[in-house]
Amino acid sequence: MGQIGTVILSAAVILAGTFGAMMPSGVLSLMQIGTLVLTGLLMYAVIMLPLFVPVMANLFGNHNWWPFKNRGGRQKQEKV
């Protein structure tokens, strides 16, 4: 979970560059879509990923991993 943030953040930067390239086109609908996506990515990269996700993981504690627990209540152990 600690390493996935950098992967998601780099994907967001690449996506922001792609949609940012729509801005100079002059087509109103492309500019609106580009602005909306860039705003959402900025909010995700600055607010959601570094602040909200760790706070929610801390608040939920052991219940944070609820869908991935088996019926015995223990997480599956992966062999490394």
Beta strands, then each sheet from edge to edge (+ up, - down):
end
